[in-house]
């Protein structure tokens, strides 16, 4: 029965507050604790570790299966007595997603009245369903090259426009805004509010990443960097950032992505695909924008260093110039020039003498060659002249003039060809006969076989006979 706060006195006859059997909360909890410890002093429980954390050397976590979950505590003393968690004959530290079997007693944590198991021993017996899905997706995306450092984009030195994909009501956003506002108050921020856990959260996160990139492509917002993140939690709370749809969206983002999911010990698929992984949301803001004062100090330091180097370079250049001037004076360049000029003059005279000597030698050789060529030409002309005289004598002895002197003549036809046989003529044809003293022109009247032919005589005949059938020519 519930009473209003202004009338705390129960009505008469009411048994809401009996005078006996009134138990305190502590009494009830202690009785439940005693009962559970008596009923379950030593029990083996199998489940998957979730929300694992360390505090004061003690381990606190949740054991869960498909239908329920149970708080667990593994005190440091019990850990030392039990040793490390058995893992295939070796040892491994407990972690979220690990499937374990624990030995302990069922009890109640009095301050919160929550059921728990106090662990005395723990051994690994497999990987939890979520952890197994995590490892499978991790291997798949790694094989596709989505974790390759070569494809990761660098962050800008001083970003001006930043997109943040996170829960609008989460502490992670407040932490990031606090750091960004303190370190870079004139930064332009666009918050894409999404759900960061539960059904549909992964789709909202991926869609927000795509929208930010589309805004950049269209020029609506020129985002320099994109932060995707949330605060800490169990593996179930962070599972949206282990979904493949989020990993694909981060991988295809043209904007450099910082993954800031959970605490420093939390790792998600989004962390591996992103260009930069921040251990916490606050650390993402610190990575994104260093302190303004630190940047100013960096600029001042670089400016000071540059000025110092320029001054050192100027001093060194002045020193080198003075050294060169001194070396120049010591070496007396005017004397060097005079010496070189004298050497050049001597070389010029020697060259002229050599050229004159070579010209005289060439001229003498040319004269000698000319005399020799003249003698050779004279001898050649004399030889040619003697040969010509001999040929003239032969021509005089064998030529037609000598034949004409012996009484012979040469008859030519109208076309200039010599007449060799009477058969070559026809009546009325004009002929020209050449004699020693001139020419005789005549006309053919007839031809008759009177003189023997000039053809070779038959063997055994010394004189031609009338039967040879030769012809005569009759002229007018």
C-alpha positions as CSV (number, residue, x, y, z in Angstrom):
1,X,0.0,0.0,0.0
2,X,1.3,3.5,-1.0
3,X,0.4,6.6,1.0
4,X,0.7,10.2,0.0
5,X,3.7,12.0,1.4
6,X,1.4,14.4,3.3
7,X,-0.4,11.6,5.1
8,X,2.2,9.1,6.3
9,X,0.0,7.6,9.1
10,X,-1.8,4.5,8.0
11,X,-5.5,4.2,8.7
12,X,-6.8,2.2,11.7
13,X,-7.0,-1.5,11.2
14,X,-4.4,-1.4,8.5
15,X,-1.8,-4.2,8.6
16,X,0.7,-2.5,6.3
17,X,3.1,-2.1,9.1
18,X,2.7,-5.2,11.4
19,X,4.4,-5.0,14.7
20,X,6.3,-8.2,14.1
21,X,8.3,-9.7,11.1
22,X,9.5,-6.3,10.0
23,X,12.8,-7.0,8.1
24,X,15.4,-4.6,7.0
25,X,16.8,-4.5,3.5
26,X,20.1,-5.6,4.7
27,X,18.5,-8.6,6.6
28,X,16.7,-9.7,3.5
29,X,19.8,-9.4,1.3
30,X,21.9,-11.3,3.8
31,X,19.4,-14.1,4.1
32,X,19.2,-14.4,0.3
33,X,23.0,-14.3,0.2
34,X,23.3,-17.0,2.8
35,X,20.7,-19.2,1.1
36,X,22.4,-18.9,-2.3
37,X,25.8,-19.6,-0.8
38,X,24.5,-22.6,1.0
39,X,22.6,-23.9,-2.1
40,X,25.4,-23.2,-4.6
41,X,28.7,-23.3,-2.8
42,X,30.7,-24.7,-5.7
43,X,29.2,-24.5,-9.2
44,X,30.6,-24.5,-12.7
45,X,29.0,-21.9,-15.0
46,X,29.6,-21.5,-18.7
47,X,29.1,-18.3,-20.5
48,X,30.5,-15.5,-22.6
49,X,32.5,-12.6,-21.0
50,X,31.1,-9.2,-21.6
51,X,31.9,-5.7,-20.3
52,X,35.2,-6.9,-18.8
53,X,37.0,-4.3,-16.6
54,X,39.7,-4.1,-14.0
55,X,39.5,-2.2,-10.8
56,X,42.0,-2.4,-7.9
57,X,43.5,-5.6,-9.3
58,X,40.0,-7.3,-9.2
59,X,38.2,-8.4,-12.4
60,X,34.6,-7.5,-12.9
61,X,32.6,-8.8,-15.9
62,X,29.3,-10.2,-17.0
63,X,28.7,-13.8,-18.0
64,X,25.9,-14.2,-20.5
65,X,24.3,-16.6,-22.9
66,X,21.3,-16.3,-25.3
67,X,18.7,-16.0,-22.5
68,X,20.3,-14.3,-19.4
69,X,23.3,-12.7,-17.9
70,X,25.0,-12.9,-14.5
71,X,27.4,-10.5,-12.8
72,X,30.8,-12.0,-11.9
73,X,33.8,-10.9,-9.8
74,X,37.2,-12.5,-9.8
75,X,39.2,-11.1,-6.9
76,X,42.9,-10.6,-7.2
77,X,43.8,-13.1,-4.5
78,X,41.7,-15.8,-6.2
79,X,43.4,-15.0,-9.5
80,X,46.9,-15.5,-8.0
81,X,45.8,-18.8,-6.5
82,X,44.2,-20.0,-9.7
83,X,46.8,-18.7,-12.1
84,X,46.2,-17.5,-15.6
85,X,43.2,-18.4,-17.8
86,X,43.9,-21.7,-19.6
87,X,44.0,-21.3,-23.3
88,X,44.9,-24.4,-25.3
89,X,47.6,-25.4,-22.8
90,X,48.9,-21.8,-22.6
91,X,47.6,-18.7,-21.0
92,X,45.5,-15.7,-22.0
93,X,44.0,-12.7,-20.3
94,X,40.2,-12.6,-20.1
95,X,38.5,-10.3,-22.7
96,X,35.1,-9.5,-24.1
97,X,33.8,-12.2,-26.3
98,X,35.8,-15.0,-24.7
99,X,33.7,-18.1,-23.9
100,X,34.7,-19.4,-20.4
101,X,33.8,-21.9,-17.7
102,X,34.1,-20.5,-14.2
103,X,34.1,-22.2,-10.8
104,X,32.6,-20.2,-7.9
105,X,29.9,-19.6,-5.5
106,X,26.6,-17.9,-6.2
107,X,26.0,-14.9,-3.9
108,X,24.5,-11.4,-3.7
109,X,26.4,-8.1,-3.8
110,X,24.7,-6.5,-0.7
111,X,25.3,-2.8,-1.6
112,X,23.3,-3.2,-4.9
113,X,21.3,-6.4,-4.1
114,X,22.5,-7.9,-7.4
115,X,23.0,-11.6,-8.0
116,X,26.6,-12.5,-8.8
117,X,29.1,-15.3,-8.9
118,X,32.4,-15.1,-7.0
119,X,34.9,-16.8,-9.2
120,X,37.7,-18.9,-7.9
121,X,38.8,-20.6,-11.2
122,X,38.4,-19.8,-14.9
123,X,39.2,-21.6,-18.1
124,X,38.6,-20.7,-21.7
125,X,36.3,-23.1,-23.6
126,X,35.8,-21.2,-26.9
127,X,35.0,-17.9,-28.5
128,X,31.6,-16.3,-28.0
129,X,29.2,-15.8,-30.8
130,X,29.8,-12.0,-31.1
131,X,33.5,-12.5,-30.9
132,X,33.5,-15.2,-33.5
133,X,31.5,-12.9,-35.8
134,X,34.0,-10.1,-35.1
135,X,37.0,-12.3,-36.1
136,X,35.3,-13.6,-39.2
137,X,34.5,-10.2,-40.5
138,X,37.9,-8.9,-39.5
139,X,39.6,-11.6,-41.6
140,X,37.3,-11.0,-44.6
141,X,37.9,-7.3,-44.7
142,X,41.6,-7.7,-44.1
143,X,41.8,-10.0,-47.1
144,X,40.1,-7.4,-49.2
145,X,42.8,-4.9,-48.2
146,X,40.5,-2.5,-46.2
147,X,43.1,-2.4,-43.4
148,X,46.0,-1.7,-45.7
149,X,48.0,1.3,-44.4
150,X,48.7,2.4,-48.0
151,X,45.0,3.3,-48.6
152,X,44.6,5.4,-45.4
153,X,44.4,9.1,-46.0
154,X,46.4,11.7,-43.9
155,X,44.6,14.2,-41.6
156,X,44.8,17.9,-42.5
157,X,47.1,20.1,-40.4
158,X,44.5,22.7,-39.5
159,X,41.0,21.5,-40.4
160,X,38.3,24.1,-40.7
161,X,35.1,22.0,-41.2
162,X,34.5,18.9,-39.2
163,X,31.6,16.4,-39.3
164,X,30.8,14.3,-36.2
165,X,28.7,11.1,-36.4
166,X,27.6,10.1,-32.9
167,X,24.7,10.2,-30.5
168,X,23.5,13.8,-29.9
169,X,22.8,13.0,-26.3
170,X,25.9,11.0,-25.4
171,X,28.8,12.0,-23.2
172,X,31.2,11.4,-26.0
173,X,29.8,14.3,-27.9
174,X,30.0,16.6,-24.9
175,X,33.7,15.6,-24.3
176,X,34.6,16.3,-28.0
177,X,32.8,19.6,-28.0
178,X,34.6,20.6,-24.8
179,X,38.0,19.8,-26.2
180,X,37.4,21.3,-29.6
181,X,35.9,24.5,-28.1
182,X,38.8,25.0,-25.8
183,X,41.5,24.3,-28.3
184,X,40.0,25.7,-31.5
185,X,36.9,27.8,-30.8
186,X,36.4,29.0,-34.5
187,X,36.2,25.4,-35.9
188,X,33.0,24.8,-37.9
189,X,31.2,21.6,-36.7
190,X,28.3,19.7,-38.2
191,X,26.7,17.0,-35.9
192,X,25.1,14.0,-37.5
193,X,22.9,12.6,-34.7
194,X,22.5,8.8,-34.9
195,X,21.8,5.9,-32.7
196,X,25.0,4.2,-31.6
197,X,23.6,0.9,-30.3
198,X,20.7,-1.3,-30.8
199,X,18.8,-2.4,-33.9
200,X,19.2,-0.1,-36.9
201,X,22.1,1.8,-35.4
202,X,24.7,0.5,-37.9
203,X,22.5,1.6,-40.8
204,X,22.1,5.1,-39.4
205,X,25.8,5.4,-38.9
206,X,26.6,4.3,-42.4
207,X,24.0,6.5,-43.9
208,X,25.3,9.6,-42.0
209,X,28.8,8.9,-43.3
210,X,27.5,8.7,-46.9
211,X,25.5,11.9,-46.5
212,X,28.6,13.8,-45.2
213,X,30.5,12.7,-48.3
214,X,27.7,13.6,-50.6
215,X,27.6,17.1,-49.1
216,X,31.3,17.4,-49.7
217,X,30.9,16.2,-53.3
218,X,28.1,18.7,-54.1
219,X,30.0,21.6,-52.4
220,X,27.3,22.1,-49.7
221,X,29.9,21.4,-46.9
222,X,33.6,21.2,-47.5
223,X,34.4,18.7,-44.7
224,X,38.1,18.3,-43.9
225,X,37.7,15.4,-41.5
226,X,35.0,13.0,-40.2
227,X,34.8,11.7,-36.6
228,X,32.8,8.5,-36.0
229,X,32.5,7.4,-32.4
230,X,30.7,6.9,-29.1
231,X,31.6,6.3,-25.4
232,X,32.6,3.0,-23.8
233,X,30.5,-0.1,-23.2
234,X,30.3,-3.8,-23.5
235,X,30.9,-5.6,-26.8
236,X,27.1,-5.6,-27.3
237,X,26.9,-1.9,-26.8
238,X,29.7,-1.3,-29.3
239,X,28.5,-3.9,-31.8
240,X,27.1,-1.3,-34.3
241,X,30.7,-0.3,-35.1
242,X,31.5,-3.9,-35.9
243,X,28.9,-4.2,-38.6
244,X,30.1,-4.7,-42.2
245,X,27.8,-1.9,-43.4
246,X,29.7,0.6,-41.2
247,X,33.1,-0.7,-42.3
248,X,32.1,-0.4,-46.0
249,X,30.9,3.2,-45.5
250,X,34.1,4.2,-43.7
251,X,36.2,2.5,-46.4
252,X,34.6,4.3,-49.3
253,X,34.6,7.7,-47.5
254,X,36.5,10.4,-49.4
255,X,36.7,12.4,-46.2
256,X,39.5,11.2,-43.8
257,X,37.8,9.3,-40.9
258,X,38.8,9.2,-37.3
259,X,37.4,6.3,-35.4
260,X,36.8,7.1,-31.7
261,X,34.8,4.2,-30.3
262,X,34.8,3.2,-26.6
263,X,37.8,3.3,-24.3
264,X,41.4,2.7,-25.0
265,X,41.1,-1.1,-24.5
266,X,38.1,-1.4,-26.9
267,X,38.7,-2.3,-30.5
268,X,36.1,-2.4,-33.3
269,X,36.1,-3.1,-37.0
270,X,35.6,0.6,-37.6
271,X,39.0,1.2,-35.8
272,X,40.8,-1.0,-38.3
273,X,39.2,0.5,-41.4
274,X,39.4,4.1,-40.4
275,X,42.3,6.3,-41.4
276,X,43.1,7.1,-37.8
277,X,42.1,5.3,-34.6
278,X,41.7,7.4,-31.4
279,X,41.6,5.6,-28.1
280,X,38.7,7.8,-26.8
281,X,36.4,10.5,-28.3
282,X,38.3,13.1,-26.3
283,X,41.5,11.8,-27.8
284,X,40.0,12.1,-31.3
285,X,39.4,15.8,-30.6
286,X,42.9,16.2,-29.3
287,X,44.4,14.5,-32.4
288,X,42.3,16.5,-34.7
289,X,43.2,19.9,-33.4
290,X,46.3,20.5,-31.3
291,X,46.4,23.3,-28.9
292,X,46.2,26.7,-30.6
293,X,49.0,27.8,-28.3
294,X,51.1,24.8,-29.3
295,X,50.6,25.6,-33.0
296,X,51.6,29.2,-32.3
297,X,54.6,28.0,-30.4
298,X,55.5,25.7,-33.3
299,X,55.2,28.6,-35.8
300,X,57.3,30.8,-33.5
301,X,59.9,28.1,-33.1
302,X,60.2,27.5,-36.8
303,X,60.4,31.2,-37.5
304,X,63.1,31.6,-34.9
305,X,65.0,28.7,-36.3
306,X,64.7,30.1,-39.9
307,X,66.0,33.5,-38.8
308,X,68.9,31.9,-37.0
309,X,69.8,29.8,-40.0
310,X,69.6,32.9,-42.3
311,X,71.8,34.9,-40.0
312,X,74.3,32.1,-39.8
313,X,74.3,31.8,-43.5
314,X,74.8,35.5,-43.9
315,X,77.8,35.5,-41.4
316,X,79.3,32.5,-43.2
317,X,78.9,34.1,-46.6
318,X,80.6,37.3,-45.4
319,X,83.4,35.2,-43.9
320,X,83.8,33.3,-47.2
321,X,83.8,36.6,-49.2
322,X,86.6,38.1,-47.0
323,X,88.6,34.9,-47.3
324,X,88.3,34.9,-51.1
325,X,89.3,38.6,-51.2
326,X,92.4,37.9,-49.1
327,X,93.4,35.0,-51.3
328,X,92.9,37.1,-54.4
329,X,95.1,39.8,-53.1
330,X,97.8,37.3,-52.0
331,X,97.9,35.6,-55.4
332,X,98.3,39.0,-57.3
333,X,96.1,38.4,-60.3
334,X,97.6,41.2,-62.3
335,X,101.0,39.4,-62.3
336,X,99.2,36.2,-63.3
337,X,97.5,38.0,-66.2
338,X,100.8,39.5,-67.3
339,X,102.5,36.1,-67.2
340,X,99.6,34.6,-69.2
341,X,99.7,37.4,-71.7
342,X,103.5,36.9,-72.2
343,X,103.0,33.2,-72.6
344,X,100.2,33.9,-75.2
345,X,102.5,36.2,-77.1
346,X,105.3,33.6,-77.2
347,X,102.8,31.0,-78.3
348,X,101.5,33.3,-81.1
349,X,105.0,33.9,-82.5
350,X,105.9,30.3,-82.4
351,X,102.7,29.5,-84.2
352,X,103.4,32.0,-86.9
353,X,106.9,30.7,-87.4
354,X,105.6,27.1,-87.6
355,X,102.9,28.2,-90.2
356,X,105.5,30.0,-92.3
357,X,107.8,27.1,-92.2
358,X,105.0,24.7,-93.2
359,X,104.0,27.0,-96.0
360,X,107.5,27.2,-97.4
361,X,107.8,23.4,-97.3
362,X,104.4,23.0,-99.0
363,X,105.4,25.5,-101.7
364,X,108.7,23.8,-102.4
365,X,107.0,20.4,-102.6
366,X,104.4,22.0,-105.0
367,X,107.1,23.4,-107.3
368,X,108.9,20.1,-107.4
369,X,105.7,18.4,-108.2
370,X,105.0,21.0,-111.0
371,X,108.4,20.4,-112.6
372,X,108.0,16.7,-112.5
373,X,104.5,16.9,-113.9
374,X,105.8,19.1,-116.8
375,X,108.5,16.6,-117.7
376,X,106.0,13.8,-117.6
377,X,103.6,15.7,-119.8
378,X,106.3,16.5,-122.4
379,X,107.2,12.8,-122.5
380,X,103.6,11.9,-122.9
381,X,103.0,14.4,-125.6
382,X,106.1,13.2,-127.5
383,X,104.8,9.6,-127.3
384,X,101.4,10.6,-128.5
385,X,102.9,12.6,-131.4
386,X,105.0,9.6,-132.5
387,X,102.0,7.3,-132.3
388,X,100.0,9.8,-134.4
389,X,102.7,10.0,-137.0
390,X,102.7,6.3,-137.3
391,X,99.0,6.1,-137.6
392,X,99.1,8.8,-140.3
393,X,101.6,6.9,-142.3
394,X,99.5,3.8,-142.0
395,X,96.4,5.8,-143.1
396,X,98.3,7.2,-146.0
397,X,99.4,3.7,-147.1
398,X,96.1,2.0,-146.6
399,X,93.6,4.8,-147.0
400,X,91.4,5.5,-150.1
401,X,93.7,8.1,-151.4
402,X,96.4,5.6,-152.0
403,X,93.9,3.3,-153.7
404,X,92.7,6.1,-156.0
405,X,96.3,6.8,-157.0
406,X,96.6,3.2,-158.1
407,X,93.7,3.8,-160.6
408,X,90.7,2.5,-158.6
409,X,87.4,4.4,-158.2
410,X,84.4,4.3,-155.7
411,X,80.8,4.4,-156.9
412,X,78.2,5.6,-154.5
413,X,74.4,5.3,-154.7
414,X,72.0,8.1,-154.2
415,X,71.7,7.4,-150.5
416,X,75.5,7.6,-150.1
417,X,76.0,3.8,-149.8
418,X,78.8,2.3,-151.9
419,X,77.8,0.2,-154.8
420,X,79.0,-3.4,-154.5
421,X,76.9,-5.4,-157.1
422,X,75.0,-4.6,-160.3
423,X,72.0,-6.2,-158.8
424,X,71.8,-3.3,-156.3
425,X,71.0,-0.8,-159.1
426,X,67.9,-0.1,-161.2
427,X,67.6,1.7,-164.5
428,X,67.4,5.5,-164.1
429,X,69.2,5.5,-160.7
430,X,71.8,8.3,-160.3
431,X,75.3,7.2,-159.2
432,X,78.4,9.2,-158.1
433,X,81.8,7.8,-158.9
434,X,84.8,9.2,-156.9
435,X,88.2,9.3,-158.7
436,X,91.5,10.7,-157.5
437,X,91.0,14.0,-159.2
438,X,87.2,14.4,-158.7
439,X,83.8,12.9,-159.1
440,X,81.7,11.6,-162.1
441,X,77.9,11.6,-161.9
442,X,76.0,9.1,-164.1
443,X,72.6,7.5,-164.7
444,X,72.1,3.7,-165.0
445,X,70.7,2.5,-168.3
446,X,71.1,-1.2,-167.8
447,X,73.2,-3.8,-166.1
448,X,74.7,-7.0,-167.7
449,X,76.7,-10.0,-166.6
450,X,80.1,-9.3,-168.2
451,X,82.6,-9.2,-165.4
452,X,83.0,-12.1,-163.0
453,X,81.6,-11.8,-159.5
454,X,83.7,-10.7,-156.5
455,X,82.4,-13.7,-154.6
456,X,85.0,-16.4,-153.6
457,X,85.9,-18.6,-156.5
458,X,85.3,-22.4,-156.3
459,X,88.1,-24.6,-155.2
460,X,90.3,-25.6,-158.1
461,X,89.4,-22.6,-160.4
462,X,92.0,-19.9,-161.0
463,X,90.0,-17.7,-163.5
464,X,86.3,-16.9,-163.8
465,X,84.3,-18.3,-166.7
466,X,81.4,-16.8,-168.6
467,X,79.2,-19.4,-166.9
468,X,79.6,-17.5,-163.6
469,X,76.7,-15.3,-164.7
470,X,78.1,-11.9,-163.6
471,X,76.6,-8.6,-164.8
472,X,77.8,-5.3,-166.4
473,X,76.6,-1.8,-165.9
474,X,75.8,0.5,-168.8
475,X,76.0,4.3,-168.1
476,X,75.2,7.4,-170.0
